[in-house]
Amino acid sequence: MRAVSHRTVTALTERLVAYDTSTPDGVKEAAGFVKGWLDSRDIAVDEIYVRGLPVLAATVGPEKGPTVVLHGHLDVVPARAEQFTPRIEGDRLFGRGAYDMKGALAAMMDALEDLREQSGVRVVFAVVPDEESEEESDRGTEHLIRNGIGGDFAITGEPTELHIGVQAKGVLAMRLVVAGTSAHGATPWLGDNAILKALDTFRSIESLPFARESSDLFDRPSINLGRILGGDALNKVPDSCVIDVDIRYLPVQDPDQIRAQVEELPDVSIVSQFRRAPVIVDRNDPFVQVLSECVSKVLEAETMSVGRDGASDAICFIGAGIPAVEFGPCGGGHHGPGEWVSLSSLVSYRKALVDFINLVPKRLTEPHLRIA
């Protein structure tokens, strides 16, 4: 096995961050780089397409035996142009996607080169182009699974500070129309300003009963006002306003009950919604136990004491009956202007993945961990 290379993982992360994968063209260019890098190391890559965007799947290891999917996404949320020029300050590599999740992808790519040599686990490296998108159906990960690319366990490299994410919040994103009454802009007191009412509506949502609930890994749901669209003339009191509200609800909560609470607010109608179920994985799953054992060697803390506020494509695997966890490096600021990933944590992350794959065949023969 090659020595763990800080330089290789850093260089790969920098290269991936440099692609503006908030655009279809950037995703295609980055996918071409990933495919070329793997091809140059004699790692076969299958390429399929979803809505014109590339989905990659590279496989190493034996034809039979336990199968583990290392999964990630190339796409990122939009950012300023300078954020696609990576920069390093000490242990931190800054840039859009460094933490979410191009650093993890780089570590997985580098790990895959070593994992070619093992013969105990079939490893599938799966890369999708649309995890950050608002598409509700025909997503890249679902496309992979429908094409027979699955396994016994999946790790998606979302940022988790090297903890194992066994739970993640669900998504209930709603588009609301708030009704008001129009009037001349010179006499606003004669109307009922829908934009101002929409802001009050959002504050009311933050005060609904569901917003005050908690669970063992989460102190509260997340509620964000993502968009506001209202008004059609400067000199007119707006009589309608559209707001997009992003609710990340707890695994113990019922999204239908949350929607019902929102529907009870005055002068509000829900015109569309997007849902993703929460992630819940059994801590005693054999693969989770083996991964926890490997992570404990690089993390001086309880390995599964984390619940993910954000949603991910892990739910696609779980929906297909494949246990899946979120497990990624340390960093901060994802989706923000100062996003960064810890370079030393990428080395630790890569080591944990390689150790996990190499340990799986041994541990899964033990009676207390054997797959049912």
Stockholm file with secondary structure:
# STOCKHOLM 1.0

chainA/1-372         MRAVSHRTVTALTERLVAYDTSTPDGVKEAAGFVKGWLDSRDIAVDEIYVRGLPVLAATVGPEKGPTVVLHGHLDVVPARAEQFTPRIEGDRLFGRGAYDMKGALAAMMDALEDLREQSGVRVVFAVVPDEESEEESDRGTEHLIRNGIGGDFAITGEPTELHIGVQAKGVLAMRLVVAGTSAHGATPWLGDNAILKALDTFRSIESLPFARESSDLFDRPSINLGRILGGDALNKVPDSCVIDVDIRYLPVQDPDQIRAQVEELPDVSIVSQFRRAPVIVDRNDPFVQVLSECVSKVLEAETMSVGRDGASDAICFIGAGIPAVEFGPCGGGHHGPGEWVSLSSLVSYRKALVDFINLVPKRLTEPHLRIA
#=GR chainA/1-372 SS CCCCCHHHHHHHHHHHHTSCTTSHHHHHHHHHHHHHHHHTTTCCEEEEEETTEEEEEEEESCSSSCEEEEEEECCCCCCCGGGGSCEEETTEEESTTIIIIIHHHHHHHHHHHHHTTCCSCEEEEEEESCTTSCCCSSCHHHHHHHTTCCCSEEEECCCCTTCEECEECEEEEEEEEEECBCCBTTCGGGSBCHHHHHHHHHHHHHTSGGGGCCCSSCSSCEEEEEEEEECSCTTBCCSEEEEEEEEEECTTSCHHHHHHHHHTSTTEEEEEEEEECCEECCTTCHHHHHHHHHHTTTCSSCTTCCEESSCCTHHHHHHTTCCEEEECCCEECTTSTTCEEEHHHHHHHHHHHHHHHHHHHHHTTSGGGCCC
#=GC SS_cons         CCCCCHHHHHHHHHHHHTSCTTSHHHHHHHHHHHHHHHHTTTCCEEEEEETTEEEEEEEESCSSSCEEEEEEECCCCCCCGGGGSCEEETTEEESTTIIIIIHHHHHHHHHHHHHTTCCSCEEEEEEESCTTSCCCSSCHHHHHHHTTCCCSEEEECCCCTTCEECEECEEEEEEEEEECBCCBTTCGGGSBCHHHHHHHHHHHHHTSGGGGCCCSSCSSCEEEEEEEEECSCTTBCCSEEEEEEEEEECTTSCHHHHHHHHHTSTTEEEEEEEEECCEECCTTCHHHHHHHHHHTTTCSSCTTCCEESSCCTHHHHHHTTCCEEEECCCEECTTSTTCEEEHHHHHHHHHHHHHHHHHHHHHTTSGGGCCC
//
